């Protein structure tokens, strides 16, 4: 895209500010941003973490978040999903019922960047990174049964929630 997606705007608000407000609307106040060192994401009260291994993709970011989280459950959302809603995130939280993690699943596989994880996945994530296994799809597939994570099927009407912005043209759609 040539620029940090966090600073793209939707309805006059940056994506990062929108996602922070979305989480706060659910009562989540311990916000952790997985991002680039030295970037001011301008989210008051949020903590910034950087990947323990550069170029490890989203699994590196998740590992950094798990290692910093203060709560045993971590709700993760990607910054570039402008159609997420509080009601969908509440559905994810409710599906876990405070007992297990939840990873939505749809026609493109798992949606691991809109998910509820137990922080106890940290050791497994560190092991995968150390082995050079950076695929988040593979990681979820392996850990789903071991950690008793719920695979939450995405309905056709919910697919819009997972439309992400990867190119400048996406912001115009």
C-alpha positions, -999 to 999 in steps of 0.1 A, spaced: 0 0 0 30 23 5 18 37 38 8 26 73 -28 13 71 -34 25 107 -35 61 95 -60 56 66 -93 73 74 -129 61 74 -156 86 81 -130 111 92 -113 89 117 -81 69 114 -84 32 114 -63 29 145 -85 54 164 -116 36 151 -104 2 163 -94 16 197 -129 31 201 -145 -2 190 -126 -21 217 -133 6 243 -170 4 235 -169 -32 248 -153 -21 280 -118 -31 271 -94 -6 284 -60 -24 283 -52 -17 246 -20 -31 231 -9 -20 197 14 -43 178 33 -19 155 65 -4 144 89 10 169 90 48 171 56 54 155 31 75 175 -2 58 169 -19 85 189 -41 62 210 -42 75 245 -34 49 272 -24 22 247 8 3 250 30 -3 219 48 -36 214 70 -47 185 76 -81 171 102 -103 188 114 -114 154 112 -90 124 94 -102 93 76 -130 112 42 -116 101 11 -115 124 23 -144 145 52 -122 157 27 -95 166 5 -119 185 35 -132 204 44 -97 215 9 -90 226 6 -123 245 38 -116 263 26 -81 274 -11 -88 281 -23 -83 317 -54 -103 313 -57 -141 307 -79 -135 276 -68 -114 246 -93 -100 220 -73 -93 188 -85 -72 159 -66 -61 129 -63 -25 122 -74 -27 85 -109 -41 90 -132 -10 88 -164 -30 89 -160 -46 123 -188 -39 147 -192 -41 184 -220 -66 180 -198 -90 160 -170 -87 185 -195 -93 213 -206 -125 194 -169 -137 195 -166 -129 232 -199 -146 240 -190 -177 220 -160 -183 243 -181 -177 274 -151 -169 294 -139 -205 291 -122 -208 258 -107 -189 228 -126 -183 196 -113 -180 161 -138 -172 133 -137 -194 102 -150 -187 68 -145 -195 31 -109 -182 32 -99 -202 63 -95 -189 98 -97 -152 105 -71 -151 133 -69 -114 135 -105 -111 148 -102 -136 176 -103 -142 213 -72 -161 225 -60 -174 259 -28 -157 268 -15 -192 276 -9 -196 238 23 -176 244 47 -206 248 32 -223 216 36 -190 197 72 -186 208 80 -222 198 65 -217 164 85 -185 159 117 -202 170 111 -230 145 106 -204 117 69 -214 113 53 -181 108 20 -191 92 -9 -180 114 -33 -203 96 -10 -233 103 -6 -222 139 -43 -219 145 -49 -253 129 -23 -270 151 -34 -252 184 -72 -253 178 -77 -288 194 -48 -285 218 -61 -254 234 -98 -263 229 -104 -232 208 -138 -227 192 -140 -224 154 -168 -199 149 -184 -202 115 -188 -169 97 -222 -165 81 -225 -151 46 -239 -118 59 -210 -115 83 -183 -118 56 -183 -80 51 -168 -77 87 -136 -93 73 -132 -71 43 -98 -56 48 -79 -27 31 -48 -38 13 -46 -14 -16 -55 23 -21 -84 13 -42 -99 -6 -13 -104 26 6 -127 39 -21 -150 9 -22 
